[in-house]
Amino acid sequence: MLLEFSTLVDVLGERARHQPDKKAYTFLKDGEVEVDTLSYKELEQLARAIATKLQSLKAIGQRALLLYPPGLEFIAAFFGCLYAGVVAIPVYPPRLNQSMSRLLAITADAEATFALTTKSVLDNSKTWFEQDSDLAHLYWLATDDINANLAKSWQKPIVNSDTLAFLQYTSGSTGTPKGVMVSHGNLLSNCADLDLGWNHTVDSILVSWLPTFHDLGLIYGVIEPLYKGCSCYLMPPVSFLYKPMRWLQAISFYKATHSAAPNFAYELCVRRITSEQRATLNLSSWQMALNGAEPVRVDVLQRFAKTFKPCGFDLTAFCPGYGLAEATLKVAAVRQQDMPVFLQVDANALAQNRVVEANSNQEKVQTLVGCGRSEIDTRIAIVHPEFLTQCQASEVGEIWVSSSSVAQGYWRKPEQTKQTFQATLKDNASEHFLRTGDLGFIKNGELFVTGRLKDVIIIQGRNHYPQDIELTVENSHPALRPSCGAAFAVEFQGEEQLIIVQEVERSYLRRLDIDEVIGNIRQAVAVEHDIRVHTIALVKTGTIAKTSSGKIQRQACRQKFVDKTLDLLTSEKFQKLTTIAIL
């Protein structure tokens, strides 16, 4: 652990002095071709130059949007902000014809005064200014056009471990995005946690396609390599999504030891990488494969491990984890040297918030994947969300977290900060916890996450976790797109009713047997969950609401359903729902 350092400015300075020529970051265009590299010395020189320019503009303490396409320019700008004492706000620049609402909301909420980007993006951003004058009033700066000689005039800012490093705007899966205030100390603490659990060394090699405006991509793909002084290879997210083989190909070619991705990415590799392509891969160097950022499914872990075992991949490499932006990143994860833990529980008992291990004679069994533990000072409490008392070991409750990694709060939202970051147990007001809004339990020291508190569907007194229903739905017919469905409840005639919104694979659009698909969904949900689906809305490919990190926005889907603004292929009974009470 880098206990002698209190800021990332100190860490980068140390790397530049003692590992000046070490290759820090390499960018792979289209996920295949090396087009840009930065050593630690080169990165610090760029950071100093950008910081000097910002300091000359009296930007210290101000907020700066970082609007960068995938590439190393973002990394230089991020550290440039830290070197200037400027609060960075990573945001992906809107695509052509994409809504500007999220960018505008963040700009207003953060009261940003600067916008950092590349010269090419700036040249093409005039349409943004036309849509909103607030963007035009920002001071725009193309950081790839700054004279490198400015580095000589850099003045080290007065920063410490409590200094705000950046604002991580939440993905908004269950509400309006909020700016999480992450300090230098939060980042170093979380990096130490990641490092201890996953055994990084200076010789470790990371590969990442994750977006750097998201907490997992930024902290694990950018900051963690700096923290340990190792090398990372980066590619655009779209390069992986378009051709998943590129991710595993890079791991194989560079002999990567560590790489992270959400659950859907591993499923995509199983589905899209051919046997001929697999024959070219050597994944034996891959020691730590994080599965996080969305619910971890045992079937995906097993299928991926089985499919890529001939390539040298071993199930023990999987390290399922749980975290959130409000805790900087990691709360808990499986250690590199440990096997993932699979726990079979009674599904009916789980619906009643009880944890009962299943026996061989039970019909309804659910397999949960353990998310490991913390390596530092994190304390996890499982709490009754209404009574604010700790649950028994056999009960499911809200996950509360106390840790040096827990962020400072939400930017200029004191009431929400108090509610979320300063929760106390009924019998102990001296210790503050972060309320995660997630449900789970701890067994044998292992954290198991079962769902979102706000997303839980309660029908006839029984709890149903939407991700479980969504998995049943997507597996009910090959025409349904994986990880592109939402299950939620609405009140109709005084009772909660289950609604399914589900995308259809593009290849099935012209030959879709609607009655068959709807029939399959109804039967599968009835058999697996003993619940009747009230309405099934099949929507066009690529139209379901998701966050920037790929999570289903169930509340947004629900609102579109209520407002009748879904991009429907068909919706059984949809026109009959003339009055729906908003919960």
Rosetta blueprint (number, residue, H / E / L):
1 M L
2 L L
3 L L
4 E L
5 F L
6 S L
7 T L
8 L H
9 V H
10 D H
11 V H
12 L H
13 G H
14 E H
15 R H
16 A H
17 R H
18 H H
19 Q L
20 P L
21 D L
22 K L
23 K E
24 A E
25 Y E
26 T E
27 F E
28 L E
29 K E
30 D L
31 G L
32 E L
33 V E
34 E E
35 V E
36 D E
37 T E
38 L E
39 S E
40 Y H
41 K H
42 E H
43 L H
44 E H
45 Q H
46 L H
47 A H
48 R H
49 A H
50 I H
51 A H
52 T H
53 K H
54 L H
55 Q H
56 S H
57 L L
58 K L
59 A L
60 I L
61 G L
62 Q L
63 R E
64 A E
65 L E
66 L E
67 L E
68 Y L
69 P L
70 P L
71 G L
72 L H
73 E H
74 F H
75 I H
76 A H
77 A H
78 F H
79 F H
80 G H
81 C H
82 L H
83 Y H
84 A H
85 G L
86 V L
87 V E
88 A E
89 I E
90 P E
91 V E
92 Y L
93 P L
94 P L
95 R L
96 L L
97 N L
98 Q L
99 S L
100 M L
101 S H
102 R H
103 L H
104 L H
105 A H
106 I H
107 T H
108 A H
109 D H
110 A H
111 E L
112 A L
113 T L
114 F E
115 A E
116 L E
117 T E
118 T L
119 K H
120 S H
121 V H
122 L H
123 D H
124 N L
125 S L
126 K H
127 T H
128 W H
129 F H
130 E H
131 Q H
132 D L
133 S H
134 D H
135 L H
136 A H
137 H L
138 L L
139 Y E
140 W E
141 L E
142 A E
143 T H
144 D H
145 D H
146 I L
147 N L
148 A H
149 N H
150 L H
151 A H
152 K H
153 S H
154 W L
155 Q L
156 K L
157 P L
158 I L
159 V L
160 N L
161 S L
162 D L
163 T L
164 L E
165 A E
166 F E
167 L E
168 Q E
169 Y E
170 T L
171 S L
172 G L
173 S L
174 T L
175 G L
176 T L
177 P L
178 K L
179 G E
180 V E
181 M E
182 V E
183 S E
184 H H
185 G H
186 N H
187 L H
188 L H
189 S H
190 N H
191 C H
192 A H
193 D H
194 L H
195 D H
196 L H
197 G H
198 W H
199 N L
200 H L
201 T L
202 V L
203 D L
204 S L
205 I E
206 L E
207 V E
208 S E
209 W L
210 L L
211 P L
212 T L
213 F L
214 H L
215 D H
216 L H
217 G H
218 L H
219 I H
220 Y H
221 G H
222 V H
223 I H
224 E H
225 P H
226 L H
227 Y H
228 K H
229 G L
230 C L
231 S E
232 C E
233 Y E
234 L E
235 M L
236 P L
237 P H
238 V H
239 S H
240 F H
241 L H
242 Y H
243 K L
244 P L
245 M H
246 R H
247 W H
248 L H
249 Q H
250 A H
251 I H
252 S H
253 F H
254 Y H
255 K L
256 A L
257 T L
258 H E
259 S E
260 A E
261 A E
262 P L
263 N H
264 F H
265 A H
266 Y H
267 E H
268 L H
269 C H
270 V H
271 R H
272 R H
273 I L
274 T L
275 S H
276 E H
277 Q H
278 R H
279 A L
280 T L
281 L L
282 N L
283 L L
284 S L
285 S L
286 W L
287 Q L
288 M E
289 A E
290 L E
291 N E
292 G L
293 A L
294 E L
295 P L
296 V L
297 R L
298 V H
299 D H
300 V H
301 L H
302 Q H
303 R H
304 F H
305 A H
306 K H
307 T H
308 F H
309 K H
310 P H
311 C H
312 G L
313 F L
314 D L
315 L H
316 T H
317 A H
318 F E
319 C E
320 P E
321 G E
322 Y E
323 G E
324 L L
325 A H
326 E H
327 A H
328 T L
329 L L
330 K E
331 V E
332 A E
333 A E
334 V L
335 R L
336 Q L
337 Q L
338 D L
339 M L
340 P L
341 V L
342 F E
343 L E
344 Q E
345 V E
346 D E
347 A H
348 N H
349 A H
350 L H
351 A H
352 Q L
353 N L
354 R E
355 V L
356 V L
357 E E
358 A L
359 N L
360 S L
361 N L
362 Q L
363 E L
364 K L
365 V E
366 Q E
367 T E
368 L E
369 V E
370 G E
371 C L
372 G L
373 R E
374 S L
375 E L
376 I L
377 D L
378 T L
379 R E
380 I E
381 A E
382 I E
383 V E
384 H L
385 P L
386 E L
387 F L
388 L L
389 T L
390 Q E
391 C L
392 Q L
393 A L
394 S L
395 E E
396 V L
397 G E
398 E E
399 I E
400 W E
401 V E
402 S E
403 S L
404 S L
405 S L
406 V L
407 A L
408 Q L
409 G L
410 Y E
411 W L
412 R L
413 K L
414 P H
415 E H
416 Q H
417 T H
418 K H
419 Q H
420 T H
421 F H
422 Q L
423 A E
424 T E
425 L E
426 K L
427 D L
428 N E
429 A E
430 S E
431 E E
432 H E
433 F E
434 L E
435 R E
436 T E
437 G E
438 D E
439 L E
440 G E
441 F E
442 I E
443 K E
444 N L
445 G L
446 E E
447 L E
448 F E
449 V E
450 T E
451 G E
452 R E
453 L L
454 K L
455 D L
456 V L
457 I E
458 I E
459 I E
460 Q L
461 G L
462 R E
463 N E
464 H E
465 Y L
466 P H
467 Q H
468 D H
469 I H
470 E H
471 L H
472 T H
473 V H
474 E H
475 N L
476 S L
477 H L
478 P L
479 A L
480 L E
481 R E
482 P E
483 S E
484 C E
485 G E
486 A E
487 A E
488 F E
489 A E
490 V E
491 E E
492 F E
493 Q L
494 G L
495 E E
496 E E
497 Q E
498 L E
499 I E
500 I E
501 V E
502 Q E
503 E E
504 V E
505 E L
506 R H
507 S H
508 Y H
509 L H
510 R H
511 R H
512 L L
513 D L
514 I H
515 D H
516 E H
517 V H
518 I H
519 G H
520 N H
521 I H
522 R H
523 Q H
524 A H
525 V H
526 A H
527 V H
528 E H
529 H H
530 D L
531 I L
532 R L
533 V E
534 H E
535 T E
536 I E
537 A E
538 L E
539 V E
540 K L
541 T L
542 G L
543 T L
544 I L
545 A L
546 K E
547 T L
548 S L
549 S L
550 G L
551 K L
552 I E
553 Q L
554 R H
555 Q H
556 A H
557 C H
558 R H
559 Q H
560 K H
561 F H
562 V H
563 D H
564 K L
565 T L
566 L L
567 D L
568 L E
569 L E
570 T E
571 S E
572 E L
573 K L
574 F H
575 Q H
576 K H
577 L L
578 T L
579 T L
580 I L
581 A E
582 I L
583 L L
